Amino acid sequence: MPCHETKSCPRCNAPFECKVGTVNECQCSGISFNEAEKDYIAQSYADCLCRKCLLEIRHEMRVKAFNEKVNQIIPPIQKQ
């Protein structure tokens, strides 16, 4: 029998249903992460996050990585 549990997101405190027993039906299903994103989440949070926070973290980390790459190619203008 699938194990479903109502949890509170440790990042935003929103309630959500974790479906660890049927992970393909869980709210986190279908979200892909690169290794850096997985490592950040694993090191920063001890429990599951809601879908909204997972998507926000992924977005924030990808924007940050993009900006870092752009800054390597085109250094920011220094204020005088």
PDB file with SEQRES, HELIX, SHEET and CRYST1 records, atoms N, CA, C and O in Angstrom:
SEQRES   1 A   80  MET PRO CYS HIS GLU THR LYS SER CYS PRO ARG CYS ASN          
SEQRES   2 A   80  ALA PRO PHE GLU CYS LYS VAL GLY THR VAL ASN GLU CYS          
SEQRES   3 A   80  GLN CYS SER GLY ILE SER PHE ASN GLU ALA GLU LYS ASP          
SEQRES   4 A   80  TYR ILE ALA GLN SER TYR ALA ASP CYS LEU CYS ARG LYS          
SEQRES   5 A   80  CYS LEU LEU GLU ILE ARG HIS GLU MET ARG VAL LYS ALA          
SEQRES   6 A   80  PHE ASN GLU LYS VAL ASN GLN ILE ILE PRO PRO ILE GLN          
SEQRES   7 A   80  LYS GLN                                                      
HELIX    1 AA1 VAL A   20  GLU A   25  5                                   6    
HELIX    2 AA2 GLU A   35  SER A   44  1                                  10    
HELIX    3 AA3 ARG A   51  ILE A   73  1                                  23    
SHEET    1 AA1 2 GLU A   5  SER A   8  0                                        
SHEET    2 AA1 2 PRO A  15  CYS A  18 -1                                        
CRYST1    1.000    1.000    1.000  90.00  90.00  90.00 P 1           1          
ATOM      1  N   MET A   1       0.849  -1.175   0.000  1.00  0.00           N  
ATOM      2  CA  MET A   1       0.000   0.000   0.000  1.00  0.00           C  
ATOM      3  C   MET A   1       0.896   1.240   0.000  1.00  0.00           C  
ATOM      4  O   MET A   1       1.842   1.318   0.785  1.00  0.00           O  
ATOM      5  N   PRO A   2       0.601   2.229  -0.891  1.00  0.00           N  
ATOM      6  CA  PRO A   2       1.411   3.438  -0.961  1.00  0.00           C  
ATOM      7  C   PRO A   2       1.391   4.219   0.355  1.00  0.00           C  
ATOM      8  O   PRO A   2       0.387   4.264   1.066  1.00  0.00           O  
ATOM      9  N   CYS A   3       2.520   4.820   0.643  1.00  0.00           N  
ATOM     10  CA  CYS A   3       2.647   5.626   1.853  1.00  0.00           C  
ATOM     11  C   CYS A   3       2.590   7.102   1.469  1.00  0.00           C  
ATOM     12  O   CYS A   3       3.507   7.610   0.824  1.00  0.00           O  
ATOM     13  N   HIS A   4       1.532   7.787   1.856  1.00  0.00           N  
ATOM     14  CA  HIS A   4       1.377   9.208   1.600  1.00  0.00           C  
ATOM     15  C   HIS A   4       1.394   9.929   2.931  1.00  0.00           C  
ATOM     16  O   HIS A   4       0.860   9.449   3.931  1.00  0.00           O  
ATOM     17  N   GLU A   5       2.025  11.099   2.920  1.00  0.00           N  
ATOM     18  CA  GLU A   5       2.178  11.831   4.168  1.00  0.00           C  
ATOM     19  C   GLU A   5       2.023  13.331   3.894  1.00  0.00           C  
ATOM     20  O   GLU A   5       2.589  13.852   2.933  1.00  0.00           O  
ATOM     21  N   THR A   6       1.264  14.013   4.733  1.00  0.00           N  
ATOM     22  CA  THR A   6       1.183  15.462   4.634  1.00  0.00           C  
ATOM     23  C   THR A   6       2.372  16.042   5.376  1.00  0.00           C  
ATOM     24  O   THR A   6       2.596  15.758   6.553  1.00  0.00           O  
ATOM     25  N   LYS A   7       3.137  16.870   4.653  1.00  0.00           N  
ATOM     26  CA  LYS A   7       4.339  17.483   5.222  1.00  0.00           C  
ATOM     27  C   LYS A   7       4.226  18.995   5.125  1.00  0.00           C  
ATOM     28  O   LYS A   7       3.367  19.536   4.428  1.00  0.00           O  
ATOM     29  N   SER A   8       5.107  19.650   5.835  1.00  0.00           N  
ATOM     30  CA  SER A   8       5.238  21.097   5.764  1.00  0.00           C  
ATOM     31  C   SER A   8       6.589  21.391   5.135  1.00  0.00           C  
ATOM     32  O   SER A   8       7.613  20.889   5.597  1.00  0.00           O  
ATOM     33  N   CYS A   9       6.597  22.192   4.097  1.00  0.00           N  
ATOM     34  CA  CYS A   9       7.837  22.512   3.392  1.00  0.00           C  
ATOM     35  C   CYS A   9       8.796  23.248   4.336  1.00  0.00           C  
ATOM     36  O   CYS A   9       8.414  24.254   4.936  1.00  0.00           O  
ATOM     37  N   PRO A  10      10.027  22.763   4.475  1.00  0.00           N  
ATOM     38  CA  PRO A  10      10.967  23.418   5.376  1.00  0.00           C  
ATOM     39  C   PRO A  10      11.445  24.780   4.876  1.00  0.00           C  
ATOM     40  O   PRO A  10      12.055  25.535   5.634  1.00  0.00           O  
ATOM     41  N   ARG A  11      11.180  25.098   3.627  1.00  0.00           N  
ATOM     42  CA  ARG A  11      11.608  26.384   3.070  1.00  0.00           C  
ATOM     43  C   ARG A  11      10.529  27.455   3.201  1.00  0.00           C  
ATOM     44  O   ARG A  11      10.827  28.596   3.553  1.00  0.00           O  
ATOM     45  N   CYS A  12       9.271  27.091   2.918  1.00  0.00           N  
ATOM     46  CA  CYS A  12       8.197  28.096   2.918  1.00  0.00           C  
ATOM     47  C   CYS A  12       7.070  27.770   3.904  1.00  0.00           C  
ATOM     48  O   CYS A  12       6.154  28.575   4.077  1.00  0.00           O  
ATOM     49  N   ASN A  13       7.125  26.615   4.544  1.00  0.00           N  
ATOM     50  CA  ASN A  13       6.124  26.145   5.504  1.00  0.00           C  
ATOM     51  C   ASN A  13       4.773  25.783   4.900  1.00  0.00           C  
ATOM     52  O   ASN A  13       3.820  25.546   5.643  1.00  0.00           O  
ATOM     53  N   ALA A  14       4.663  25.734   3.584  1.00  0.00           N  
ATOM     54  CA  ALA A  14       3.404  25.346   2.946  1.00  0.00           C  
ATOM     55  C   ALA A  14       3.177  23.842   3.119  1.00  0.00           C  
ATOM     56  O   ALA A  14       4.124  23.060   3.028  1.00  0.00           O  
ATOM     57  N   PRO A  15       1.936  23.436   3.366  1.00  0.00           N  
ATOM     58  CA  PRO A  15       1.650  22.002   3.454  1.00  0.00           C  
ATOM     59  C   PRO A  15       1.601  21.378   2.052  1.00  0.00           C  
ATOM     60  O   PRO A  15       1.177  22.020   1.092  1.00  0.00           O  
ATOM     61  N   PHE A  16       2.035  20.138   1.953  1.00  0.00           N  
ATOM     62  CA  PHE A  16       1.944  19.415   0.691  1.00  0.00           C  
ATOM     63  C   PHE A  16       1.903  17.928   0.995  1.00  0.00           C  
ATOM     64  O   PHE A  16       2.283  17.496   2.084  1.00  0.00           O  
ATOM     65  N   GLU A  17       1.440  17.149   0.031  1.00  0.00           N  
ATOM     66  CA  GLU A  17       1.354  15.709   0.214  1.00  0.00           C  
ATOM     67  C   GLU A  17       2.558  15.036  -0.432  1.00  0.00           C  
ATOM     68  O   GLU A  17       2.772  15.149  -1.639  1.00  0.00           O  
ATOM     69  N   CYS A  18       3.332  14.344   0.374  1.00  0.00           N  
ATOM     70  CA  CYS A  18       4.480  13.571  -0.098  1.00  0.00           C  
ATOM     71  C   CYS A  18       3.993  12.155  -0.384  1.00  0.00           C  
ATOM     72  O   CYS A  18       3.365  11.524   0.467  1.00  0.00           O  
ATOM     73  N   LYS A  19       4.280  11.667  -1.568  1.00  0.00           N  
ATOM     74  CA  LYS A  19       3.843  10.324  -1.950  1.00  0.00           C  
ATOM     75  C   LYS A  19       5.059   9.425  -2.165  1.00  0.00           C  
ATOM     76  O   LYS A  19       5.265   8.875  -3.247  1.00  0.00           O  
ATOM     77  N   VAL A  20       5.843   9.294  -1.123  1.00  0.00           N  
ATOM     78  CA  VAL A  20       7.068   8.504  -1.212  1.00  0.00           C  
ATOM     79  C   VAL A  20       6.783   7.068  -1.644  1.00  0.00           C  
ATOM     80  O   VAL A  20       7.640   6.437  -2.263  1.00  0.00           O  
ATOM     81  N   GLY A  21       5.625   6.547  -1.340  1.00  0.00           N  
ATOM     82  CA  GLY A  21       5.260   5.186  -1.730  1.00  0.00           C  
ATOM     83  C   GLY A  21       4.963   5.047  -3.213  1.00  0.00           C  
ATOM     84  O   GLY A  21       5.086   3.956  -3.772  1.00  0.00           O  
ATOM     85  N   THR A  22       4.575   6.138  -3.854  1.00  0.00           N  
ATOM     86  CA  THR A  22       4.326   6.152  -5.303  1.00  0.00           C  
ATOM     87  C   THR A  22       4.958   7.421  -5.863  1.00  0.00           C  
ATOM     88  O   THR A  22       4.265   8.360  -6.257  1.00  0.00           O  
ATOM     89  N   VAL A  23       6.272   7.429  -5.889  1.00  0.00           N  
ATOM     90  CA  VAL A  23       7.019   8.638  -6.227  1.00  0.00           C  
ATOM     91  C   VAL A  23       6.665   9.179  -7.622  1.00  0.00           C  
ATOM     92  O   VAL A  23       6.774  10.384  -7.847  1.00  0.00           O  
ATOM     93  N   ASN A  24       6.255   8.338  -8.540  1.00  0.00           N  
ATOM     94  CA  ASN A  24       5.867   8.823  -9.867  1.00  0.00           C  
ATOM     95  C   ASN A  24       4.579   9.648  -9.825  1.00  0.00           C  
ATOM     96  O   ASN A  24       4.255  10.327 -10.800  1.00  0.00           O  
ATOM     97  N   GLU A  25       3.840   9.601  -8.714  1.00  0.00           N  
ATOM     98  CA  GLU A  25       2.642  10.419  -8.536  1.00  0.00           C  
ATOM     99  C   GLU A  25       2.885  11.577  -7.573  1.00  0.00           C  
ATOM    100  O   GLU A  25       1.984  12.375  -7.316  1.00  0.00           O  
ATOM    101  N   CYS A  26       4.101  11.669  -7.041  1.00  0.00           N  
ATOM    102  CA  CYS A  26       4.410  12.702  -6.051  1.00  0.00           C  
ATOM    103  C   CYS A  26       4.498  14.073  -6.731  1.00  0.00           C  
ATOM    104  O   CYS A  26       4.743  14.167  -7.934  1.00  0.00           O  
ATOM    105  N   GLN A  27       4.299  15.110  -5.958  1.00  0.00           N  
ATOM    106  CA  GLN A  27       4.319  16.475  -6.479  1.00  0.00           C  
ATOM    107  C   GLN A  27       5.703  16.862  -7.008  1.00  0.00           C  
ATOM    108  O   GLN A  27       5.818  17.804  -7.791  1.00  0.00           O  
ATOM    109  N   CYS A  28       6.741  16.158  -6.596  1.00  0.00           N  
ATOM    110  CA  CYS A  28       8.093  16.463  -7.073  1.00  0.00           C  
ATOM    111  C   CYS A  28       8.430  15.705  -8.354  1.00  0.00           C  
ATOM    112  O   CYS A  28       9.461  15.971  -8.972  1.00  0.00           O  
ATOM    113  N   SER A  29       7.592  14.782  -8.754  1.00  0.00           N  
ATOM    114  CA  SER A  29       7.848  13.980  -9.943  1.00  0.00           C  
ATOM    115  C   SER A  29       7.926  14.863 -11.187  1.00  0.00           C  
ATOM    116  O   SER A  29       7.139  15.794 -11.354  1.00  0.00           O  
ATOM    117  N   GLY A  30       8.874  14.558 -12.042  1.00  0.00           N  
ATOM    118  CA  GLY A  30       9.002  15.271 -13.310  1.00  0.00           C  
ATOM    119  C   GLY A  30       9.903  16.483 -13.253  1.00  0.00           C  
ATOM    120  O   GLY A  30      10.145  17.110 -14.285  1.00  0.00           O  
ATOM    121  N   ILE A  31      10.406  16.834 -12.091  1.00  0.00           N  
ATOM    122  CA  ILE A  31      11.333  17.957 -11.985  1.00  0.00           C  
ATOM    123  C   ILE A  31      12.740  17.382 -12.055  1.00  0.00           C  
ATOM    124  O   ILE A  31      13.100  16.520 -11.254  1.00  0.00           O  
ATOM    125  N   SER A  32      13.532  17.853 -13.004  1.00  0.00           N  
ATOM    126  CA  SER A  32      14.900  17.353 -13.124  1.00  0.00           C  
ATOM    127  C   SER A  32      15.883  18.389 -12.580  1.00  0.00           C  
ATOM    128  O   SER A  32      15.682  19.596 -12.708  1.00  0.00           O  
ATOM    129  N   PHE A  33      16.933  17.885 -11.981  1.00  0.00           N  
ATOM    130  CA  PHE A  33      17.964  18.728 -11.390  1.00  0.00           C  
ATOM    131  C   PHE A  33      19.327  18.270 -11.869  1.00  0.00           C  
ATOM    132  O   PHE A  33      19.544  17.083 -12.110  1.00  0.00           O  
ATOM    133  N   ASN A  34      20.259  19.230 -12.008  1.00  0.00           N  
ATOM    134  CA  ASN A  34      21.632  18.833 -12.285  1.00  0.00           C  
ATOM    135  C   ASN A  34      22.294  18.480 -10.954  1.00  0.00           C  
ATOM    136  O   ASN A  34      21.689  18.642  -9.894  1.00  0.00           O  
ATOM    137  N   GLU A  35      23.524  18.002 -11.009  1.00  0.00           N  
ATOM    138  CA  GLU A  35      24.206  17.544  -9.798  1.00  0.00           C  
ATOM    139  C   GLU A  35      24.396  18.665  -8.775  1.00  0.00           C  
ATOM    140  O   GLU A  35      24.227  18.434  -7.578  1.00  0.00           O  
ATOM    141  N   ALA A  36      24.742  19.861  -9.219  1.00  0.00           N  
ATOM    142  CA  ALA A  36      24.939  20.992  -8.297  1.00  0.00           C  
ATOM    143  C   ALA A  36      23.640  21.324  -7.568  1.00  0.00           C  
ATOM    144  O   ALA A  36      23.654  21.623  -6.374  1.00  0.00           O  
ATOM    145  N   GLU A  37      22.528  21.272  -8.280  1.00  0.00           N  
ATOM    146  CA  GLU A  37      21.224  21.561  -7.668  1.00  0.00           C  
ATOM    147  C   GLU A  37      20.859  20.482  -6.651  1.00  0.00           C  
ATOM    148  O   GLU A  37      20.387  20.788  -5.556  1.00  0.00           O  
ATOM    149  N   LYS A  38      21.079  19.220  -7.018  1.00  0.00           N  
ATOM    150  CA  LYS A  38      20.804  18.114  -6.096  1.00  0.00           C  
ATOM    151  C   LYS A  38      21.655  18.247  -4.833  1.00  0.00           C  
ATOM    152  O   LYS A  38      21.159  18.082  -3.718  1.00  0.00           O  
ATOM    153  N   ASP A  39      22.931  18.546  -5.019  1.00  0.00           N  
ATOM    154  CA  ASP A  39      23.831  18.693  -3.870  1.00  0.00           C  
ATOM    155  C   ASP A  39      23.389  19.833  -2.967  1.00  0.00           C  
ATOM    156  O   ASP A  39      23.380  19.686  -1.745  1.00  0.00           O  
ATOM    157  N   TYR A  40      23.024  20.969  -3.554  1.00  0.00           N  
ATOM    158  CA  TYR A  40      22.592  22.122  -2.766  1.00  0.00           C  
ATOM    159  C   TYR A  40      21.353  21.774  -1.932  1.00  0.00           C  
ATOM    160  O   TYR A  40      21.296  22.072  -0.739  1.00  0.00           O  
ATOM    161  N   ILE A  41      20.374  21.146  -2.565  1.00  0.00           N  
ATOM    162  CA  ILE A  41      19.139  20.784  -1.856  1.00  0.00           C  
ATOM    163  C   ILE A  41      19.435  19.789  -0.739  1.00  0.00           C  
ATOM    164  O   ILE A  41      18.941  19.940   0.378  1.00  0.00           O  
ATOM    165  N   ALA A  42      20.237  18.777  -1.041  1.00  0.00           N  
ATOM    166  CA  ALA A  42      20.556  17.755  -0.038  1.00  0.00           C  
ATOM    167  C   ALA A  42      21.316  18.340   1.149  1.00  0.00           C  
ATOM    168  O   ALA A  42      21.096  17.932   2.290  1.00  0.00           O  
ATOM    169  N   GLN A  43      22.198  19.284   0.890  1.00  0.00           N  
ATOM    170  CA  GLN A  43      22.986  19.890   1.965  1.00  0.00           C  
ATOM    171  C   GLN A  43      22.202  20.940   2.747  1.00  0.00           C  
ATOM    172  O   GLN A  43      22.505  21.198   3.912  1.00  0.00           O  
ATOM    173  N   SER A  44      21.199  21.545   2.118  1.00  0.00           N  
ATOM    174  CA  SER A  44      20.467  22.653   2.737  1.00  0.00           C  
ATOM    175  C   SER A  44      19.201  22.227   3.462  1.00  0.00           C  
ATOM    176  O   SER A  44      18.747  22.925   4.368  1.00  0.00           O  
ATOM    177  N   TYR A  45      18.624  21.097   3.082  1.00  0.00           N  
ATOM    178  CA  TYR A  45      17.336  20.687   3.638  1.00  0.00           C  
ATOM    179  C   TYR A  45      17.361  19.206   4.004  1.00  0.00           C  
ATOM    180  O   TYR A  45      17.853  18.374   3.242  1.00  0.00           O  
ATOM    181  N   ALA A  46      16.829  18.893   5.170  1.00  0.00           N  
ATOM    182  CA  ALA A  46      16.828  17.518   5.653  1.00  0.00           C  
ATOM    183  C   ALA A  46      15.581  16.746   5.220  1.00  0.00           C  
ATOM    184  O   ALA A  46      15.521  15.527   5.384  1.00  0.00           O  
ATOM    185  N   ASP A  47      14.579  17.450   4.663  1.00  0.00           N  
ATOM    186  CA  ASP A  47      13.336  16.783   4.296  1.00  0.00           C  
ATOM    187  C   ASP A  47      12.868  17.288   2.935  1.00  0.00           C  
ATOM    188  O   ASP A  47      13.476  18.180   2.343  1.00  0.00           O  
ATOM    189  N   CYS A  48      11.793  16.711   2.459  1.00  0.00           N  
ATOM    190  CA  CYS A  48      11.217  17.081   1.167  1.00  0.00           C  
ATOM    191  C   CYS A  48      10.784  18.542   1.145  1.00  0.00           C  
ATOM    192  O   CYS A  48      10.425  19.119   2.171  1.00  0.00           O  
ATOM    193  N   LEU A  49      10.825  19.120  -0.045  1.00  0.00           N  
ATOM    194  CA  LEU A  49      10.349  20.480  -0.281  1.00  0.00           C  
ATOM    195  C   LEU A  49       9.110  20.421  -1.166  1.00  0.00           C  
ATOM    196  O   LEU A  49       8.906  19.455  -1.902  1.00  0.00           O  
ATOM    197  N   CYS A  50       8.287  21.462  -1.088  1.00  0.00           N  
ATOM    198  CA  CYS A  50       7.112  21.532  -1.963  1.00  0.00           C  
ATOM    199  C   CYS A  50       7.565  21.809  -3.403  1.00  0.00           C  
ATOM    200  O   CYS A  50       8.681  22.272  -3.638  1.00  0.00           O  
ATOM    201  N   ARG A  51       6.697  21.521  -4.335  1.00  0.00           N  
ATOM    202  CA  ARG A  51       7.006  21.696  -5.760  1.00  0.00           C  
ATOM    203  C   ARG A  51       7.389  23.135  -6.078  1.00  0.00           C  
ATOM    204  O   ARG A  51       8.332  23.373  -6.832  1.00  0.00           O  
ATOM    205  N   LYS A  52       6.669  24.092  -5.511  1.00  0.00           N  
ATOM    206  CA  LYS A  52       6.950  25.504  -5.771  1.00  0.00           C  
ATOM    207  C   LYS A  52       8.383  25.853  -5.378  1.00  0.00           C  
ATOM    208  O   LYS A  52       9.097  26.506  -6.140  1.00  0.00           O  
ATOM    209  N   CYS A  53       8.800  25.425  -4.202  1.00  0.00           N  
ATOM    210  CA  CYS A  53      10.159  25.723  -3.744  1.00  0.00           C  
ATOM    211  C   CYS A  53      11.205  24.997  -4.575  1.00  0.00           C  
ATOM    212  O   CYS A  53      12.255  25.565  -4.876  1.00  0.00           O  
ATOM    213  N   LEU A  54      10.936  23.753  -4.950  1.00  0.00           N  
ATOM    214  CA  LEU A  54      11.878  23.032  -5.795  1.00  0.00           C  
ATOM    215  C   LEU A  54      12.081  23.762  -7.116  1.00  0.00           C  
ATOM    216  O   LEU A  54      13.212  23.908  -7.579  1.00  0.00           O  
ATOM    217  N   LEU A  55      10.999  24.217  -7.718  1.00  0.00           N  
ATOM    218  CA  LEU A  55      11.104  24.943  -8.982  1.00  0.00           C  
ATOM    219  C   LEU A  55      11.801  26.286  -8.795  1.00  0.00           C  
ATOM    220  O   LEU A  55      12.579  26.701  -9.654  1.00  0.00           O  
ATOM    221  N   GLU A  56      11.533  26.968  -7.689  1.00  0.00           N  
ATOM    222  CA  GLU A  56      12.190  28.248  -7.414  1.00  0.00           C  
ATOM    223  C   GLU A  56      13.696  28.067  -7.220  1.00  0.00           C  
ATOM    224  O   GLU A  56      14.491  28.836  -7.758  1.00  0.00           O  
ATOM    225  N   ILE A  57      14.081  27.057  -6.457  1.00  0.00           N  
ATOM    226  CA  ILE A  57      15.503  26.803  -6.227  1.00  0.00           C  
ATOM    227  C   ILE A  57      16.198  26.489  -7.549  1.00  0.00           C  
ATOM    228  O   ILE A  57      17.271  27.021  -7.833  1.00  0.00           O  
ATOM    229  N   ARG A  58      15.594  25.636  -8.342  1.00  0.00           N  
ATOM    230  CA  ARG A  58      16.190  25.290  -9.638  1.00  0.00           C  
ATOM    231  C   ARG A  58      16.354  26.533 -10.494  1.00  0.00           C  
ATOM    232  O   ARG A  58      17.404  26.740 -11.101  1.00  0.00           O  
ATOM    233  N   HIS A  59      15.321  27.359 -10.543  1.00  0.00           N  
ATOM    234  CA  HIS A  59      15.381  28.590 -11.334  1.00  0.00           C  
ATOM    235  C   HIS A  59      16.482  29.526 -10.820  1.00  0.00           C  
ATOM    236  O   HIS A  59      17.292  30.028 -11.599  1.00  0.00           O  
ATOM    237  N   GLU A  60      16.502  29.752  -9.513  1.00  0.00           N  
ATOM    238  CA  GLU A  60      17.496  30.652  -8.919  1.00  0.00           C  
ATOM    239  C   GLU A  60      18.921  30.171  -9.192  1.00  0.00           C  
ATOM    240  O   GLU A  60      19.799  30.971  -9.516  1.00  0.00           O  
ATOM    241  N   MET A  61      19.144  28.881  -9.063  1.00  0.00           N  
ATOM    242  CA  MET A  61      20.486  28.347  -9.279  1.00  0.00           C  
ATOM    243  C   MET A  61      20.891  28.423 -10.751  1.00  0.00           C  
ATOM    244  O   MET A  61      22.057  28.664 -11.063  1.00  0.00           O  
ATOM    245  N   ARG A  62      19.942  28.221 -11.644  1.00  0.00           N  
ATOM    246  CA  ARG A  62      20.265  28.292 -13.077  1.00  0.00           C  
ATOM    247  C   ARG A  62      20.503  29.730 -13.518  1.00  0.00           C  
ATOM    248  O   ARG A  62      21.363  29.979 -14.362  1.00  0.00           O  
ATOM    249  N   VAL A  63      19.760  30.677 -12.964  1.00  0.00           N  
ATOM    250  CA  VAL A  63      20.002  32.088 -13.265  1.00  0.00           C  
ATOM    251  C   VAL A  63      21.378  32.492 -12.744  1.00  0.00           C  
ATOM    252  O   VAL A  63      22.128  33.182 -13.436  1.00  0.00           O  
ATOM    253  N   LYS A  64      21.707  32.071 -11.544  1.00  0.00           N  
ATOM    254  CA  LYS A  64      23.013  32.386 -10.957  1.00  0.00           C  
ATOM    255  C   LYS A  64      24.140  31.810 -11.814  1.00  0.00           C  
ATOM    256  O   LYS A  64      25.115  32.503 -12.103  1.00  0.00           O  
ATOM    257  N   ALA A  65      24.012  30.550 -12.219  1.00  0.00           N  
ATOM    258  CA  ALA A  65      25.031  29.913 -13.060  1.00  0.00           C  
ATOM    259  C   ALA A  65      25.158  30.625 -14.403  1.00  0.00           C  
ATOM    260  O   ALA A  65      26.267  30.814 -14.903  1.00  0.00           O  
ATOM    261  N   PHE A  66      24.032  31.020 -14.989  1.00  0.00           N  
ATOM    262  CA  PHE A  66      24.051  31.746 -16.252  1.00  0.00           C  
ATOM    263  C   PHE A  66      24.777  33.080 -16.092  1.00  0.00           C  
ATOM    264  O   PHE A  66      25.628  33.438 -16.905  1.00  0.00           O  
ATOM    265  N   ASN A  67      24.429  33.809 -15.034  1.00  0.00           N  
ATOM    266  CA  ASN A  67      25.063  35.113 -14.796  1.00  0.00           C  
ATOM    267  C   ASN A  67      26.561  34.968 -14.572  1.00  0.00           C  
ATOM    268  O   ASN A  67      27.335  35.807 -15.032  1.00  0.00           O  
ATOM    269  N   GLU A  68      26.979  33.923 -13.878  1.00  0.00           N  
ATOM    270  CA  GLU A  68      28.406  33.686 -13.669  1.00  0.00           C  
ATOM    271  C   GLU A  68      29.118  33.428 -14.989  1.00  0.00           C  
ATOM    272  O   GLU A  68      30.231  33.911 -15.200  1.00  0.00           O  
ATOM    273  N   LYS A  69      28.486  32.671 -15.877  1.00  0.00           N  
ATOM    274  CA  LYS A  69      29.084  32.417 -17.195  1.00  0.00           C  
ATOM    275  C   LYS A  69      29.172  33.697 -18.011  1.00  0.00           C  
ATOM    276  O   LYS A  69      30.188  33.958 -18.654  1.00  0.00           O  
ATOM    277  N   VAL A  70      28.115  34.492 -17.987  1.00  0.00           N  
ATOM    278  CA  VAL A  70      28.118  35.762 -18.721  1.00  0.00           C  
ATOM    279  C   VAL A  70      29.218  36.668 -18.184  1.00  0.00           C  
ATOM    280  O   VAL A  70      29.926  37.306 -18.961  1.00  0.00           O  
ATOM    281  N   ASN A  71      29.368  36.730 -16.865  1.00  0.00           N  
ATOM    282  CA  ASN A  71      30.386  37.586 -16.263  1.00  0.00           C  
ATOM    283  C   ASN A  71      31.801  37.122 -16.585  1.00  0.00           C  
ATOM    284  O   ASN A  71      32.731  37.927 -16.553  1.00  0.00           O  
ATOM    285  N   GLN A  72      31.982  35.847 -16.892  1.00  0.00           N  
ATOM    286  CA  GLN A  72      33.284  35.355 -17.320  1.00  0.00           C  
ATOM    287  C   GLN A  72      33.596  35.823 -18.737  1.00  0.00           C  
ATOM    288  O   GLN A  72      34.749  36.091 -19.079  1.00  0.00           O  
ATOM    289  N   ILE A  73      32.558  35.917 -19.550  1.00  0.00           N  
ATOM    290  CA  ILE A  73      32.731  36.342 -20.939  1.00  0.00           C  
ATOM    291  C   ILE A  73      32.779  37.866 -21.033  1.00  0.00           C  
ATOM    292  O   ILE A  73      33.642  38.432 -21.704  1.00  0.00           O  
ATOM    293  N   ILE A  74      31.846  38.515 -20.354  1.00  0.00           N  
ATOM    294  CA  ILE A  74      31.751  39.970 -20.370  1.00  0.00           C  
ATOM    295  C   ILE A  74      31.809  40.435 -18.912  1.00  0.00           C  
ATOM    296  O   ILE A  74      30.789  40.432 -18.223  1.00  0.00           O  
ATOM    297  N   PRO A  75      32.991  40.833 -18.442  1.00  0.00           N  
ATOM    298  CA  PRO A  75      33.103  41.265 -17.052  1.00  0.00           C  
ATOM    299  C   PRO A  75      32.208  42.473 -16.767  1.00  0.00           C  
ATOM    300  O   PRO A  75      32.019  43.330 -17.631  1.00  0.00           O  
ATOM    301  N   PRO A  76      31.658  42.536 -15.547  1.00  0.00           N  
ATOM    302  CA  PRO A  76      30.804  43.671 -15.196  1.00  0.00           C  
ATOM    303  C   PRO A  76      31.592  44.970 -15.273  1.00  0.00           C  
ATOM    304  O   PRO A  76      32.798  44.990 -15.026  1.00  0.00           O  
ATOM    305  N   ILE A  77      30.908  46.049 -15.615  1.00  0.00           N  
ATOM    306  CA  ILE A  77      31.532  47.371 -15.694  1.00  0.00           C  
ATOM    307  C   ILE A  77      31.841  47.838 -14.283  1.00  0.00           C  
ATOM    308  O   ILE A  77      30.980  47.813 -13.403  1.00  0.00           O  
ATOM    309  N   GLN A  78      33.068  48.260 -14.081  1.00  0.00           N  
ATOM    310  CA  GLN A  78      33.495  48.766 -12.771  1.00  0.00           C  
ATOM    311  C   GLN A  78      33.102  50.227 -12.631  1.00  0.00           C  
ATOM    312  O   GLN A  78      33.349  51.032 -13.530  1.00  0.00           O  
ATOM    313  N   LYS A  79      32.490  50.569 -11.504  1.00  0.00           N  
ATOM    314  CA  LYS A  79      32.144  51.963 -11.232  1.00  0.00           C  
ATOM    315  C   LYS A  79      33.417  52.717 -10.864  1.00  0.00           C  
ATOM    316  O   LYS A  79      34.276  52.200 -10.149  1.00  0.00           O  
ATOM    317  N   GLN A  80      33.524  53.934 -11.358  1.00  0.00           N  
ATOM    318  CA  GLN A  80      34.720  54.736 -11.056  1.00  0.00           C  
ATOM    319  C   GLN A  80      34.447  55.769 -10.027  1.00  0.00           C  
ATOM    320  O   GLN A  80      35.344  56.527  -9.659  1.00  0.00           O  
TER     321      GLN A  80                                                      
END                                                                             
